[in-house]
């Protein structure tokens, strides 16, 4: 079985702060959006939500301590 190292990276477009998550449920819990809004954020219909940009990144070089699972 091939391992998936992808992580979700949220970047604050104002401050440059970023957070890594493993699941969408952690993302919408962190930024306060409902699960109805997340598909629009993911597919690019809404590029940002409350100044947070959503993207999938290769997490193979991200340290475990930097992953923000709530």
PDB file of N, H, CA, C and O in Angstrom:
ATOM      1  N   UNK A   1       0.844  -1.186   0.000  1.00  0.00           N
ATOM      2  CA  UNK A   1       0.000   0.000   0.000  1.00  0.00           C
ATOM      3  C   UNK A   1       0.881   1.237   0.000  1.00  0.00           C
ATOM      4  O   UNK A   1       1.790   1.363   0.820  1.00  0.00           O
ATOM      5  N   UNK A   2       0.606   2.150  -0.925  1.00  0.00           N
ATOM      6  H   UNK A   2      -0.133   2.048  -1.591  1.00  0.00           H
ATOM      7  CA  UNK A   2       1.378   3.380  -1.029  1.00  0.00           C
ATOM      8  C   UNK A   2       0.904   4.387   0.023  1.00  0.00           C
ATOM      9  O   UNK A   2      -0.295   4.608   0.195  1.00  0.00           O
ATOM     10  N   UNK A   3       1.860   4.987   0.718  1.00  0.00           N
ATOM     11  H   UNK A   3       2.834   4.808   0.579  1.00  0.00           H
ATOM     12  CA  UNK A   3       1.519   5.955   1.757  1.00  0.00           C
ATOM     13  C   UNK A   3       1.332   7.334   1.135  1.00  0.00           C
ATOM     14  O   UNK A   3       2.079   7.731   0.240  1.00  0.00           O
ATOM     15  N   UNK A   4       0.339   8.048   1.613  1.00  0.00           N
ATOM     16  H   UNK A   4      -0.268   7.726   2.340  1.00  0.00           H
ATOM     17  CA  UNK A   4       0.038   9.393   1.146  1.00  0.00           C
ATOM     18  C   UNK A   4       0.615  10.390   2.145  1.00  0.00           C
ATOM     19  O   UNK A   4       0.238  10.379   3.317  1.00  0.00           O
ATOM     20  N   UNK A   5       1.518  11.244   1.697  1.00  0.00           N
ATOM     21  H   UNK A   5       1.824  11.254   0.745  1.00  0.00           H
ATOM     22  CA  UNK A   5       2.129  12.241   2.584  1.00  0.00           C
ATOM     23  C   UNK A   5       1.496  13.615   2.444  1.00  0.00           C
ATOM     24  O   UNK A   5       2.025  14.594   2.970  1.00  0.00           O
ATOM     25  N   UNK A   6       0.374  13.705   1.744  1.00  0.00           N
ATOM     26  H   UNK A   6      -0.056  12.910   1.316  1.00  0.00           H
ATOM     27  CA  UNK A   6      -0.248  15.007   1.534  1.00  0.00           C
ATOM     28  C   UNK A   6      -0.814  15.569   2.829  1.00  0.00           C
ATOM     29  O   UNK A   6      -1.369  14.852   3.661  1.00  0.00           O
ATOM     30  N   UNK A   7      -0.653  16.873   2.965  1.00  0.00           N
ATOM     31  H   UNK A   7      -0.202  17.456   2.289  1.00  0.00           H
ATOM     32  CA  UNK A   7      -1.240  17.605   4.084  1.00  0.00           C
ATOM     33  C   UNK A   7      -2.026  18.780   3.528  1.00  0.00           C
ATOM     34  O   UNK A   7      -1.816  19.204   2.391  1.00  0.00           O
ATOM     35  N   UNK A   8      -2.917  19.290   4.329  1.00  0.00           N
ATOM     36  H   UNK A   8      -3.088  18.945   5.252  1.00  0.00           H
ATOM     37  CA  UNK A   8      -3.653  20.502   3.981  1.00  0.00           C
ATOM     38  C   UNK A   8      -2.904  21.666   4.607  1.00  0.00           C
ATOM     39  O   UNK A   8      -2.623  21.665   5.806  1.00  0.00           O
ATOM     40  N   UNK A   9      -2.585  22.653   3.792  1.00  0.00           N
ATOM     41  H   UNK A   9      -2.813  22.654   2.818  1.00  0.00           H
ATOM     42  CA  UNK A   9      -1.889  23.840   4.289  1.00  0.00           C
ATOM     43  C   UNK A   9      -2.843  25.022   4.203  1.00  0.00           C
ATOM     44  O   UNK A   9      -3.352  25.343   3.129  1.00  0.00           O
ATOM     45  N   UNK A  10      -3.080  25.663   5.335  1.00  0.00           N
ATOM     46  H   UNK A  10      -2.667  25.403   6.208  1.00  0.00           H
ATOM     47  CA  UNK A  10      -3.861  26.900   5.381  1.00  0.00           C
ATOM     48  C   UNK A  10      -2.896  28.049   5.574  1.00  0.00           C
ATOM     49  O   UNK A  10      -2.070  28.028   6.486  1.00  0.00           O
ATOM     50  N   UNK A  11      -2.999  29.047   4.724  1.00  0.00           N
ATOM     51  H   UNK A  11      -3.671  29.064   3.983  1.00  0.00           H
ATOM     52  CA  UNK A  11      -2.132  30.205   4.825  1.00  0.00           C
ATOM     53  C   UNK A  11      -2.982  31.450   5.024  1.00  0.00           C
ATOM     54  O   UNK A  11      -3.930  31.685   4.274  1.00  0.00           O
ATOM     55  N   UNK A  12      -2.648  32.243   6.024  1.00  0.00           N
ATOM     56  H   UNK A  12      -1.878  32.052   6.632  1.00  0.00           H
ATOM     57  CA  UNK A  12      -3.322  33.514   6.246  1.00  0.00           C
ATOM     58  C   UNK A  12      -2.766  34.511   5.242  1.00  0.00           C
ATOM     59  O   UNK A  12      -1.569  34.798   5.242  1.00  0.00           O
ATOM     60  N   UNK A  13      -3.639  35.042   4.383  1.00  0.00           N
ATOM     61  H   UNK A  13      -4.611  34.808   4.383  1.00  0.00           H
ATOM     62  CA  UNK A  13      -3.188  35.920   3.308  1.00  0.00           C
ATOM     63  C   UNK A  13      -2.751  37.294   3.805  1.00  0.00           C
ATOM     64  O   UNK A  13      -2.101  38.034   3.066  1.00  0.00           O
ATOM     65  N   UNK A  14      -3.091  37.645   5.028  1.00  0.00           N
ATOM     66  H   UNK A  14      -3.619  37.044   5.628  1.00  0.00           H
ATOM     67  CA  UNK A  14      -2.662  38.942   5.573  1.00  0.00           C
ATOM     68  C   UNK A  14      -1.331  38.848   6.313  1.00  0.00           C
ATOM     69  O   UNK A  14      -0.461  39.703   6.146  1.00  0.00           O
ATOM     70  N   UNK A  15      -1.175  37.809   7.128  1.00  0.00           N
ATOM     71  H   UNK A  15      -1.881  37.114   7.263  1.00  0.00           H
ATOM     72  CA  UNK A  15       0.012  37.730   7.987  1.00  0.00           C
ATOM     73  C   UNK A  15       1.076  36.764   7.471  1.00  0.00           C
ATOM     74  O   UNK A  15       2.228  36.830   7.900  1.00  0.00           O
ATOM     75  N   UNK A  16       0.705  35.868   6.557  1.00  0.00           N
ATOM     76  H   UNK A  16      -0.231  35.814   6.208  1.00  0.00           H
ATOM     77  CA  UNK A  16       1.647  34.869   6.077  1.00  0.00           C
ATOM     78  C   UNK A  16       1.746  33.653   6.983  1.00  0.00           C
ATOM     79  O   UNK A  16       2.472  32.707   6.676  1.00  0.00           O
ATOM     80  N   UNK A  17       1.026  33.669   8.091  1.00  0.00           N
ATOM     81  H   UNK A  17       0.436  34.438   8.340  1.00  0.00           H
ATOM     82  CA  UNK A  17       1.015  32.531   9.012  1.00  0.00           C
ATOM     83  C   UNK A  17       0.426  31.322   8.297  1.00  0.00           C
ATOM     84  O   UNK A  17      -0.505  31.465   7.505  1.00  0.00           O
ATOM     85  N   UNK A  18       0.955  30.136   8.568  1.00  0.00           N
ATOM     86  H   UNK A  18       1.711  30.019   9.212  1.00  0.00           H
ATOM     87  CA  UNK A  18       0.409  28.932   7.952  1.00  0.00           C
ATOM     88  C   UNK A  18       0.280  27.818   8.982  1.00  0.00           C
ATOM     89  O   UNK A  18       0.999  27.774   9.980  1.00  0.00           O
ATOM     90  N   UNK A  19      -0.652  26.930   8.707  1.00  0.00           N
ATOM     91  H   UNK A  19      -1.236  26.966   7.896  1.00  0.00           H
ATOM     92  CA  UNK A  19      -0.945  25.784   9.571  1.00  0.00           C
ATOM     93  C   UNK A  19      -1.108  24.561   8.684  1.00  0.00           C
ATOM     94  O   UNK A  19      -1.589  24.664   7.556  1.00  0.00           O
ATOM     95  N   UNK A  20      -0.708  23.409   9.192  1.00  0.00           N
ATOM     96  H   UNK A  20      -0.317  23.325  10.109  1.00  0.00           H
ATOM     97  CA  UNK A  20      -0.871  22.144   8.482  1.00  0.00           C
ATOM     98  C   UNK A  20      -1.891  21.274   9.200  1.00  0.00           C
ATOM     99  O   UNK A  20      -1.928  21.228  10.430  1.00  0.00           O
ATOM    100  N   UNK A  21      -2.720  20.586   8.421  1.00  0.00           N
ATOM    101  H   UNK A  21      -2.691  20.623   7.422  1.00  0.00           H
ATOM    102  CA  UNK A  21      -3.739  19.688   8.970  1.00  0.00           C
ATOM    103  C   UNK A  21      -3.778  18.397   8.163  1.00  0.00           C
ATOM    104  O   UNK A  21      -3.354  18.358   7.008  1.00  0.00           O
ATOM    105  N   UNK A  22      -4.294  17.341   8.789  1.00  0.00           N
ATOM    106  H   UNK A  22      -4.638  17.373   9.727  1.00  0.00           H
ATOM    107  CA  UNK A  22      -4.408  16.061   8.097  1.00  0.00           C
ATOM    108  C   UNK A  22      -5.809  15.814   7.548  1.00  0.00           C
ATOM    109  O   UNK A  22      -5.969  15.023   6.618  1.00  0.00           O
ATOM    110  N   UNK A  23      -6.828  16.473   8.103  1.00  0.00           N
ATOM    111  H   UNK A  23      -6.698  17.115   8.858  1.00  0.00           H
ATOM    112  CA  UNK A  23      -8.206  16.228   7.699  1.00  0.00           C
ATOM    113  C   UNK A  23      -8.973  17.529   7.512  1.00  0.00           C
ATOM    114  O   UNK A  23      -8.706  18.527   8.180  1.00  0.00           O
ATOM    115  N   UNK A  24      -9.935  17.498   6.586  1.00  0.00           N
ATOM    116  H   UNK A  24     -10.152  16.687   6.043  1.00  0.00           H
ATOM    117  CA  UNK A  24     -10.783  18.662   6.358  1.00  0.00           C
ATOM    118  C   UNK A  24     -11.575  19.055   7.593  1.00  0.00           C
ATOM    119  O   UNK A  24     -11.811  20.241   7.823  1.00  0.00           O
ATOM    120  N   UNK A  25     -11.988  18.085   8.387  1.00  0.00           N
ATOM    121  H   UNK A  25     -11.796  17.121   8.200  1.00  0.00           H
ATOM    122  CA  UNK A  25     -12.779  18.406   9.577  1.00  0.00           C
ATOM    123  C   UNK A  25     -11.991  19.285  10.540  1.00  0.00           C
ATOM    124  O   UNK A  25     -12.574  20.132  11.218  1.00  0.00           O
ATOM    125  N   UNK A  26     -10.677  19.097  10.612  1.00  0.00           N
ATOM    126  H   UNK A  26     -10.204  18.409  10.061  1.00  0.00           H
ATOM    127  CA  UNK A  26      -9.847  19.958  11.451  1.00  0.00           C
ATOM    128  C   UNK A  26      -9.766  21.364  10.862  1.00  0.00           C
ATOM    129  O   UNK A  26      -9.714  22.354  11.592  1.00  0.00           O
ATOM    130  N   UNK A  27      -9.755  21.436   9.532  1.00  0.00           N
ATOM    131  H   UNK A  27      -9.797  20.632   8.940  1.00  0.00           H
ATOM    132  CA  UNK A  27      -9.668  22.733   8.849  1.00  0.00           C
ATOM    133  C   UNK A  27     -10.897  23.570   9.138  1.00  0.00           C
ATOM    134  O   UNK A  27     -10.774  24.712   9.581  1.00  0.00           O
ATOM    135  N   UNK A  28     -12.092  23.019   8.893  1.00  0.00           N
ATOM    136  H   UNK A  28     -12.191  22.091   8.533  1.00  0.00           H
ATOM    137  CA  UNK A  28     -13.259  23.869   9.103  1.00  0.00           C
ATOM    138  C   UNK A  28     -13.539  24.102  10.564  1.00  0.00           C
ATOM    139  O   UNK A  28     -14.231  25.061  10.906  1.00  0.00           O
ATOM    140  N   UNK A  29     -13.030  23.264  11.437  1.00  0.00           N
ATOM    141  H   UNK A  29     -12.468  22.485  11.159  1.00  0.00           H
ATOM    142  CA  UNK A  29     -13.107  23.556  12.867  1.00  0.00           C
ATOM    143  C   UNK A  29     -12.197  24.711  13.249  1.00  0.00           C
ATOM    144  O   UNK A  29     -12.541  25.522  14.109  1.00  0.00           O
ATOM    145  N   UNK A  30     -11.041  24.786  12.613  1.00  0.00           N
ATOM    146  H   UNK A  30     -10.762  24.127  11.915  1.00  0.00           H
ATOM    147  CA  UNK A  30     -10.062  25.835  12.931  1.00  0.00           C
ATOM    148  C   UNK A  30     -10.486  27.201  12.394  1.00  0.00           C
ATOM    149  O   UNK A  30     -10.399  28.202  13.105  1.00  0.00           O
ATOM    150  N   UNK A  31     -10.952  27.244  11.125  1.00  0.00           N
ATOM    151  H   UNK A  31     -11.022  26.430  10.548  1.00  0.00           H
ATOM    152  CA  UNK A  31     -11.292  28.549  10.540  1.00  0.00           C
ATOM    153  C   UNK A  31     -12.757  28.911  10.717  1.00  0.00           C
ATOM    154  O   UNK A  31     -13.165  30.027  10.395  1.00  0.00           O
ATOM    155  N   UNK A  32     -13.555  27.971  11.230  1.00  0.00           N
ATOM    156  H   UNK A  32     -13.224  27.064  11.492  1.00  0.00           H
ATOM    157  CA  UNK A  32     -14.943  28.279  11.544  1.00  0.00           C
ATOM    158  C   UNK A  32     -15.877  28.267  10.350  1.00  0.00           C
ATOM    159  O   UNK A  32     -16.909  28.937  10.380  1.00  0.00           O
ATOM    160  N   UNK A  33     -15.553  27.534   9.309  1.00  0.00           N
ATOM    161  H   UNK A  33     -14.714  26.990   9.285  1.00  0.00           H
ATOM    162  CA  UNK A  33     -16.492  27.444   8.196  1.00  0.00           C
ATOM    163  C   UNK A  33     -17.243  26.125   8.292  1.00  0.00           C
ATOM    164  O   UNK A  33     -16.738  25.147   8.843  1.00  0.00           O
ATOM    165  N   UNK A  34     -18.437  26.112   7.755  1.00  0.00           N
ATOM    166  H   UNK A  34     -18.847  26.907   7.307  1.00  0.00           H
ATOM    167  CA  UNK A  34     -19.218  24.882   7.756  1.00  0.00           C
ATOM    168  C   UNK A  34     -18.777  23.965   6.631  1.00  0.00           C
ATOM    169  O   UNK A  34     -18.068  24.376   5.712  1.00  0.00           O
ATOM    170  N   UNK A  35     -19.210  22.714   6.721  1.00  0.00           N
ATOM    171  H   UNK A  35     -19.786  22.380   7.468  1.00  0.00           H
ATOM    172  CA  UNK A  35     -18.813  21.780   5.679  1.00  0.00           C
ATOM    173  C   UNK A  35     -19.442  22.097   4.332  1.00  0.00           C
ATOM    174  O   UNK A  35     -19.013  21.530   3.327  1.00  0.00           O
ATOM    175  N   UNK A  36     -20.441  22.978   4.260  1.00  0.00           N
ATOM    176  H   UNK A  36     -20.789  23.438   5.076  1.00  0.00           H
ATOM    177  CA  UNK A  36     -21.004  23.404   2.982  1.00  0.00           C
ATOM    178  C   UNK A  36     -20.067  24.376   2.260  1.00  0.00           C
ATOM    179  O   UNK A  36     -20.065  24.426   1.030  1.00  0.00           O
ATOM    180  N   UNK A  37     -19.283  25.138   2.995  1.00  0.00           N
ATOM    181  H   UNK A  37     -19.284  25.098   3.994  1.00  0.00           H
ATOM    182  CA  UNK A  37     -18.380  26.124   2.394  1.00  0.00           C
ATOM    183  C   UNK A  37     -17.057  25.498   1.965  1.00  0.00           C
ATOM    184  O   UNK A  37     -16.418  25.997   1.039  1.00  0.00           O
ATOM    185  N   UNK A  38     -16.639  24.433   2.609  1.00  0.00           N
ATOM    186  H   UNK A  38     -17.158  24.028   3.362  1.00  0.00           H
ATOM    187  CA  UNK A  38     -15.335  23.842   2.320  1.00  0.00           C
ATOM    188  C   UNK A  38     -15.173  23.400   0.863  1.00  0.00           C
ATOM    189  O   UNK A  38     -14.099  23.618   0.303  1.00  0.00           O
ATOM    190  N   UNK A  39     -16.177  22.790   0.212  1.00  0.00           N
ATOM    191  H   UNK A  39     -17.050  22.612   0.667  1.00  0.00           H
ATOM    192  CA  UNK A  39     -15.992  22.441  -1.202  1.00  0.00           C
ATOM    193  C   UNK A  39     -15.694  23.650  -2.086  1.00  0.00           C
ATOM    194  O   UNK A  39     -14.910  23.538  -3.030  1.00  0.00           O
ATOM    195  N   UNK A  40     -16.292  24.786  -1.806  1.00  0.00           N
ATOM    196  H   UNK A  40     -16.928  24.877  -1.040  1.00  0.00           H
ATOM    197  CA  UNK A  40     -16.017  26.002  -2.578  1.00  0.00           C
ATOM    198  C   UNK A  40     -14.586  26.474  -2.360  1.00  0.00           C
ATOM    199  O   UNK A  40     -13.951  26.986  -3.282  1.00  0.00           O
ATOM    200  N   UNK A  41     -14.084  26.306  -1.160  1.00  0.00           N
ATOM    201  H   UNK A  41     -14.600  25.890  -0.411  1.00  0.00           H
ATOM    202  CA  UNK A  41     -12.704  26.685  -0.865  1.00  0.00           C
ATOM    203  C   UNK A  41     -11.748  25.721  -1.555  1.00  0.00           C
ATOM    204  O   UNK A  41     -10.740  26.145  -2.119  1.00  0.00           O
ATOM    205  N   UNK A  42     -12.056  24.431  -1.514  1.00  0.00           N
ATOM    206  H   UNK A  42     -12.875  24.087  -1.055  1.00  0.00           H
ATOM    207  CA  UNK A  42     -11.177  23.412  -2.085  1.00  0.00           C
ATOM    208  C   UNK A  42     -11.108  23.482  -3.605  1.00  0.00           C
ATOM    209  O   UNK A  42     -10.025  23.339  -4.174  1.00  0.00           O
ATOM    210  N   UNK A  43     -12.232  23.697  -4.274  1.00  0.00           N
ATOM    211  H   UNK A  43     -13.112  23.813  -3.812  1.00  0.00           H
ATOM    212  CA  UNK A  43     -12.220  23.675  -5.734  1.00  0.00           C
ATOM    213  C   UNK A  43     -11.875  25.016  -6.362  1.00  0.00           C
ATOM    214  O   UNK A  43     -11.831  25.127  -7.588  1.00  0.00           O
ATOM    215  N   UNK A  44     -11.632  26.024  -5.558  1.00  0.00           N
ATOM    216  H   UNK A  44     -11.668  25.934  -4.562  1.00  0.00           H
ATOM    217  CA  UNK A  44     -11.179  27.305  -6.082  1.00  0.00           C
ATOM    218  C   UNK A  44     -12.277  28.294  -6.393  1.00  0.00           C
ATOM    219  O   UNK A  44     -11.986  29.408  -6.831  1.00  0.00           O
ATOM    220  N   UNK A  45     -13.551  27.923  -6.181  1.00  0.00           N
ATOM    221  H   UNK A  45     -13.788  27.019  -5.826  1.00  0.00           H
ATOM    222  CA  UNK A  45     -14.645  28.863  -6.396  1.00  0.00           C
ATOM    223  C   UNK A  45     -14.462  30.078  -5.484  1.00  0.00           C
ATOM    224  O   UNK A  45     -14.680  31.219  -5.893  1.00  0.00           O
ATOM    225  N   UNK A  46     -14.062  29.811  -4.256  1.00  0.00           N
ATOM    226  H   UNK A  46     -13.885  28.884  -3.924  1.00  0.00           H
ATOM    227  CA  UNK A  46     -13.726  30.852  -3.293  1.00  0.00           C
ATOM    228  C   UNK A  46     -12.255  30.653  -2.936  1.00  0.00           C
ATOM    229  O   UNK A  46     -11.925  29.729  -2.193  1.00  0.00           O
ATOM    230  N   UNK A  47     -11.384  31.486  -3.442  1.00  0.00           N
ATOM    231  H   UNK A  47     -11.652  32.237  -4.046  1.00  0.00           H
ATOM    232  CA  UNK A  47      -9.943  31.297  -3.255  1.00  0.00           C
ATOM    233  C   UNK A  47      -9.534  31.373  -1.789  1.00  0.00           C
ATOM    234  O   UNK A  47      -8.620  30.669  -1.361  1.00  0.00           O
ATOM    235  N   UNK A  48     -10.197  32.212  -1.030  1.00  0.00           N
ATOM    236  H   UNK A  48     -10.940  32.785  -1.378  1.00  0.00           H
ATOM    237  CA  UNK A  48      -9.872  32.337   0.388  1.00  0.00           C
ATOM    238  C   UNK A  48     -11.165  32.399   1.201  1.00  0.00           C
ATOM    239  O   UNK A  48     -12.225  32.747   0.680  1.00  0.00           O
ATOM    240  N   UNK A  49     -11.063  32.063   2.452  1.00  0.00           N
ATOM    241  H   UNK A  49     -10.202  31.780   2.875  1.00  0.00           H
ATOM    242  CA  UNK A  49     -12.180  32.174   3.380  1.00  0.00           C
ATOM    243  C   UNK A  49     -11.649  32.832   4.634  1.00  0.00           C
ATOM    244  O   UNK A  49     -10.744  32.308   5.283  1.00  0.00           O
ATOM    245  N   UNK A  50     -12.211  33.979   4.974  1.00  0.00           N
ATOM    246  H   UNK A  50     -12.946  34.404   4.446  1.00  0.00           H
ATOM    247  CA  UNK A  50     -11.743  34.740   6.135  1.00  0.00           C
ATOM    248  C   UNK A  50     -10.221  34.869   6.115  1.00  0.00           C
ATOM    249  O   UNK A  50      -9.545  34.709   7.132  1.00  0.00           O
ATOM    250  N   UNK A  51      -9.714  35.163   4.930  1.00  0.00           N
ATOM    251  H   UNK A  51     -10.263  35.293   4.104  1.00  0.00           H
ATOM    252  CA  UNK A  51      -8.286  35.401   4.706  1.00  0.00           C
ATOM    253  C   UNK A  51      -7.424  34.153   4.849  1.00  0.00           C
ATOM    254  O   UNK A  51      -6.212  34.275   5.029  1.00  0.00           O
ATOM    255  N   UNK A  52      -8.005  32.956   4.776  1.00  0.00           N
ATOM    256  H   UNK A  52      -8.989  32.857   4.630  1.00  0.00           H
ATOM    257  CA  UNK A  52      -7.261  31.707   4.810  1.00  0.00           C
ATOM    258  C   UNK A  52      -7.304  31.066   3.433  1.00  0.00           C
ATOM    259  O   UNK A  52      -8.380  30.896   2.861  1.00  0.00           O
ATOM    260  N   UNK A  53      -6.146  30.709   2.899  1.00  0.00           N
ATOM    261  H   UNK A  53      -5.272  30.846   3.363  1.00  0.00           H
ATOM    262  CA  UNK A  53      -6.041  30.038   1.612  1.00  0.00           C
ATOM    263  C   UNK A  53      -5.803  28.547   1.840  1.00  0.00           C
ATOM    264  O   UNK A  53      -4.943  28.173   2.638  1.00  0.00           O
ATOM    265  N   UNK A  54      -6.547  27.703   1.156  1.00  0.00           N
ATOM    266  H   UNK A  54      -7.245  28.006   0.508  1.00  0.00           H
ATOM    267  CA  UNK A  54      -6.495  26.246   1.303  1.00  0.00           C
ATOM    268  C   UNK A  54      -5.677  25.656   0.160  1.00  0.00           C
ATOM    269  O   UNK A  54      -5.900  25.998  -1.001  1.00  0.00           O
ATOM    270  N   UNK A  55      -4.736  24.776   0.477  1.00  0.00           N
ATOM    271  H   UNK A  55      -4.554  24.498   1.421  1.00  0.00           H
ATOM    272  CA  UNK A  55      -4.017  24.061  -0.572  1.00  0.00           C
ATOM    273  C   UNK A  55      -3.520  22.720  -0.036  1.00  0.00           C
ATOM    274  O   UNK A  55      -3.277  22.559   1.160  1.00  0.00           O
ATOM    275  N   UNK A  56      -3.375  21.762  -0.953  1.00  0.00           N
ATOM    276  H   UNK A  56      -3.572  21.892  -1.925  1.00  0.00           H
ATOM    277  CA  UNK A  56      -2.832  20.441  -0.626  1.00  0.00           C
ATOM    278  C   UNK A  56      -1.339  20.469  -0.961  1.00  0.00           C
ATOM    279  O   UNK A  56      -0.955  20.850  -2.067  1.00  0.00           O
ATOM    280  N   UNK A  57      -0.507  20.067  -0.012  1.00  0.00           N
ATOM    281  H   UNK A  57      -0.818  19.757   0.886  1.00  0.00           H
ATOM    282  CA  UNK A  57       0.943  20.091  -0.205  1.00  0.00           C
ATOM    283  C   UNK A  57       1.552  18.741   0.175  1.00  0.00           C
ATOM    284  O   UNK A  57       0.933  17.942   0.877  1.00  0.00           O
ATOM    285  N   UNK A  58       2.761  18.504  -0.295  1.00  0.00           N
ATOM    286  H   UNK A  58       3.264  19.153  -0.866  1.00  0.00           H
ATOM    287  CA  UNK A  58       3.509  17.319   0.080  1.00  0.00           C
ATOM    288  C   UNK A  58       4.035  17.521   1.499  1.00  0.00           C
ATOM    289  O   UNK A  58       4.819  18.438   1.746  1.00  0.00           O
ATOM    290  N   UNK A  59       3.614  16.687   2.411  1.00  0.00           N
ATOM    291  H   UNK A  59       2.977  15.942   2.210  1.00  0.00           H
ATOM    292  CA  UNK A  59       3.990  16.850   3.808  1.00  0.00           C
ATOM    293  C   UNK A  59       5.168  16.001   4.240  1.00  0.00           C
ATOM    294  O   UNK A  59       5.420  15.860   5.437  1.00  0.00           O
ATOM    295  N   UNK A  60       5.894  15.433   3.290  1.00  0.00           N
ATOM    296  H   UNK A  60       5.689  15.547   2.318  1.00  0.00           H
ATOM    297  CA  UNK A  60       6.973  14.522   3.663  1.00  0.00           C
ATOM    298  C   UNK A  60       8.102  15.213   4.423  1.00  0.00           C
ATOM    299  O   UNK A  60       8.851  14.546   5.137  1.00  0.00           O
ATOM    300  N   UNK A  61       8.244  16.521   4.290  1.00  0.00           N
ATOM    301  H   UNK A  61       7.635  17.064   3.710  1.00  0.00           H
ATOM    302  CA  UNK A  61       9.308  17.226   5.004  1.00  0.00           C
ATOM    303  C   UNK A  61       8.786  18.097   6.144  1.00  0.00           C
ATOM    304  O   UNK A  61       9.541  18.861   6.745  1.00  0.00           O
ATOM    305  N   UNK A  62       7.495  17.980   6.438  1.00  0.00           N
ATOM    306  H   UNK A  62       6.882  17.359   5.950  1.00  0.00           H
ATOM    307  CA  UNK A  62       6.902  18.724   7.541  1.00  0.00           C
ATOM    308  C   UNK A  62       7.079  17.900   8.807  1.00  0.00           C
ATOM    309  O   UNK A  62       6.758  16.712   8.833  1.00  0.00           O
ATOM    310  N   UNK A  63       7.584  18.526   9.840  1.00  0.00           N
ATOM    311  H   UNK A  63       7.845  19.491   9.818  1.00  0.00           H
ATOM    312  CA  UNK A  63       7.790  17.824  11.102  1.00  0.00           C
ATOM    313  C   UNK A  63       6.447  17.570  11.785  1.00  0.00           C
ATOM    314  O   UNK A  63       5.530  18.388  11.704  1.00  0.00           O
ATOM    315  N   UNK A  64       6.347  16.432  12.454  1.00  0.00           N
ATOM    316  H   UNK A  64       7.092  15.767  12.520  1.00  0.00           H
ATOM    317  CA  UNK A  64       5.097  16.040  13.108  1.00  0.00           C
ATOM    318  C   UNK A  64       4.616  17.107  14.088  1.00  0.00           C
ATOM    319  O   UNK A  64       3.411  17.334  14.205  1.00  0.00           O
ATOM    320  N   UNK A  65       5.515  17.750  14.777  1.00  0.00           N
ATOM    321  H   UNK A  65       6.493  17.566  14.683  1.00  0.00           H
ATOM    322  CA  UNK A  65       5.131  18.770  15.766  1.00  0.00           C
ATOM    323  C   UNK A  65       4.496  19.989  15.119  1.00  0.00           C
ATOM    324  O   UNK A  65       3.847  20.774  15.810  1.00  0.00           O
ATOM    325  N   UNK A  66       4.665  20.173  13.802  1.00  0.00           N
ATOM    326  H   UNK A  66       5.192  19.535  13.241  1.00  0.00           H
ATOM    327  CA  UNK A  66       4.111  21.325  13.089  1.00  0.00           C
ATOM    328  C   UNK A  66       2.717  21.063  12.522  1.00  0.00           C
ATOM    329  O   UNK A  66       2.115  21.954  11.922  1.00  0.00           O
ATOM    330  N   UNK A  67       2.206  19.862  12.706  1.00  0.00           N
ATOM    331  H   UNK A  67       2.695  19.138  13.193  1.00  0.00           H
ATOM    332  CA  UNK A  67       0.867  19.533  12.196  1.00  0.00           C
ATOM    333  C   UNK A  67      -0.144  19.866  13.280  1.00  0.00           C
ATOM    334  O   UNK A  67      -0.042  19.378  14.406  1.00  0.00           O
ATOM    335  N   UNK A  68      -1.116  20.697  12.939  1.00  0.00           N
ATOM    336  H   UNK A  68      -1.199  21.093  12.025  1.00  0.00           H
ATOM    337  CA  UNK A  68      -2.096  21.225  13.899  1.00  0.00           C
ATOM    338  C   UNK A  68      -3.410  20.485  13.846  1.00  0.00           C
ATOM    339  O   UNK A  68      -4.377  20.986  13.274  1.00  0.00           O
ATOM    340  N   UNK A  69      -3.467  19.316  14.423  1.00  0.00           N
ATOM    341  H   UNK A  69      -2.681  18.909  14.888  1.00  0.00           H
ATOM    342  CA  UNK A  69      -4.736  18.597  14.504  1.00  0.00           C
ATOM    343  C   UNK A  69      -5.382  18.931  15.830  1.00  0.00           C
ATOM    344  O   UNK A  69      -4.789  18.761  16.896  1.00  0.00           O
ATOM    345  N   UNK A  70      -6.595  19.404  15.742  1.00  0.00           N
ATOM    346  H   UNK A  70      -7.077  19.542  14.877  1.00  0.00           H
ATOM    347  CA  UNK A  70      -7.317  19.843  16.940  1.00  0.00           C
ATOM    348  C   UNK A  70      -7.939  18.638  17.608  1.00  0.00           C
ATOM    349  O   UNK A  70      -8.597  18.775  18.639  1.00  0.00           O
TER     350      UNK A  70
END
